[in-house]
Amino acid sequence: MGKNAGWSEYTSSRGHKITFPLATIQGANPGSRLTVTAGLHGCEYSGIAAAIELFNYLDPATVKGKIDIVTVASVAAFYEKSAFVNPADKKNPNRAFPGREDGSYTEAQVYFLLNDIIRGSDFYLDLHCGDMIEIIEPFALFHTGAGDAIDAKSSELAFYYGLPNIIPTSFQGVWSDQGTSYAAAAELGIPSAIVEAGGNGVLEQEAADIHLKGLLNVLRHLKMIEGEAEVPDIGKYYADFKWIYAPVPGLWSNSLPLGSLVMPGDRLGCVKDLFGTVIHNLTAPVAGKIVFMTSAAAMKENDIILGIAMN
Ligand SMILES: [Zn+2]
């Protein structure tokens, strides 16, 4: 029983040095093993803050089972303030799972994270926010296609986290979750969810509190801490996820605020060239709710603009 905080260190066969700050709570009583990661995107500070708070808040004497918390899964990106990708190879760690030991920096990083820390867990939660230039309505994603029992448990984790938007995703979905942490874990038979609150490269205490509340409620639901889990009454389930990318480079200006409900054909905004001429009008291809959008107006071709949780 007790708490332990230290660095897990790895050197891949290609010489990449990977480190994870790993905080472990070994409970006094037997129970499940939950792994929590935050900071897989290094600029998503509210999730990182919540993971650190969870470690400091819990008393091992009242915990059943074991909680492994990687407080910052992408340490290099964190220190370099590198949005979306790792500085070493410019790869997005949350598109690189399951990774490979003899791959690039990011491929090796997620390989060690998945195989040495996440594998063997009973449950897995990956804490995110909007990235450095993204605003979001809090949402949870869970993977489907790992078998009915795993899918149902993953859905439960997403639900009990208590966020207002819950989106099932799959490899073959409108938005493919191939390469993501939670899909890779689910495919290993570990019920999992990605949970997002906060954004814009800001440590928002309000968003960290949303994460901490969600973590504690899931721990109650899993009987890993005392108390009855609250049954959230705000979680709306959507059908799938649609991401909208800039078709041309330019200056983006949006017509609808975050959280807007859209129908196909609704005007989302436009891209102008750098002299003010509208070069592309963007309309919603599906019905649903805008749950995240970029807060940066500068668009390269194929940059992400916004995401719609589909009805
Ligand atoms: Zn993220």
Residues whose N, C-alpha, C, O or C-beta is under 5 A from the ligand:
A	BS01	ZN	H41 E44 H128 C129
